[in-house]
Structures are given as C-alpha cells and as structure tokens.
C-alpha cells in the first residue's frame, strides 16, 4: 500500500503550541484546523458545532437541488412543504 502525500494532512491538537511537521518523501503534510472524513466534520477543538453547521449546509444544498419552487407541483402543496 502506498500513501498519497498530496491528499494527506494533519490535524493538530489545540493544546499543542506549534504546528505538527511531518515529512514524507521530502514533502511536508498540510496542517489543517478541520477536515471532512466519511461525511463527518472533524475539528481541532473536538466540539460538535462545526459538525452541526456542516449538516445544515449539506441539508440546505440537497433541498435546493429538488427545484421545489420551479416544479409542476400544486402551489398549495408547495406552500405546505415549505
């Protein structure tokens, strides 16, 4: 198995005063404050607020894809759904 250095990143613990420096094949891994992994948002502060905001944004995007207001659905039914 080979590691893809370009797609790999590090998430540092907030109590650590300096960024983590991990070098692989003379390339340093990117330090990030948050990352998305298997649909979940993982943050460096380990709180759920970022995950909740991420879920709301994802739900809004999915709702807007349905074209509810431009569909041929009855107007009264659309009002009830909103």
C-alpha positions in Angstrom: 0.0 0.0 0.0 1.3 3.5 -0.8 0.4 6.7 0.9 -0.7 9.7 -1.3 1.2 12.6 0.2 -0.7 15.2 -1.8 -4.0 14.1 -0.3 -2.8 13.5 3.3 -3.0 16.2 6.0 -2.5 16.6 9.7 -5.0 17.9 12.3 -3.2 19.2 15.4 -4.4 19.1 18.9 -5.2 22.7 20.2 -3.0 22.3 23.3 0.0 21.9 21.1 1.7 25.3 20.8 3.2 24.7 17.4 2.1 23.0 14.1 3.0 19.4 13.5 5.7 18.9 11.0 5.6 15.5 9.4 7.8 15.0 6.3 7.2 12.1 3.8 9.3 11.9 0.7 10.7 15.3 1.3 7.2 16.8 1.4 5.6 18.3 4.5 2.0 17.3 5.2 -0.5 20.1 5.3 -1.7 21.3 8.7 -5.5 21.9 8.9 -8.0 23.1 11.5 -10.8 20.8 10.3 -11.4 18.0 7.8 -14.2 16.0 6.4 -14.0 12.3 6.9 -16.7 9.8 5.9 -19.3 12.6 5.8 -18.4 13.9 9.3 -16.7 17.2 10.0 -13.7 16.7 12.5 -12.4 19.9 14.1 -9.4 20.6 16.2 -11.5 21.7 19.2 -13.4 18.4 19.2 -16.8 20.2 19.5 -19.9 19.4 17.6 -20.8 23.0 16.5 -18.9 22.7 13.3 -20.5 19.3 12.5 -24.0 20.8 13.1 -23.3 23.7 10.8 -21.9 21.3 8.2 -25.0 19.2 8.4 -27.3 22.2 8.0 -25.3 23.4 4.9 -25.5 20.0 3.4 -29.2 19.7 4.0 -29.9 23.1 2.5 -27.9 22.2 -0.6 -29.9 19.0 -1.0 -33.2 20.8 -0.5 -32.3 23.4 -3.1 -31.4 20.7 -5.7 -35.0 19.5 -5.7 -36.3 22.6 -7.6 -39.3 22.7 -5.4 -40.4 26.2 -6.5 -39.9 25.6 -10.2 -41.7 22.2 -10.3 -45.1 21.5 -11.7 -46.4 20.6 -8.2 -49.6 22.2 -6.9 -49.0 25.7 -5.4 -50.9 24.8 -2.2 -48.8 21.6 -1.7 -45.6 23.5 -2.2 -46.7 26.0 0.5 -47.4 23.2 2.9 -44.0 21.7 2.3 -42.2 25.0 3.0 
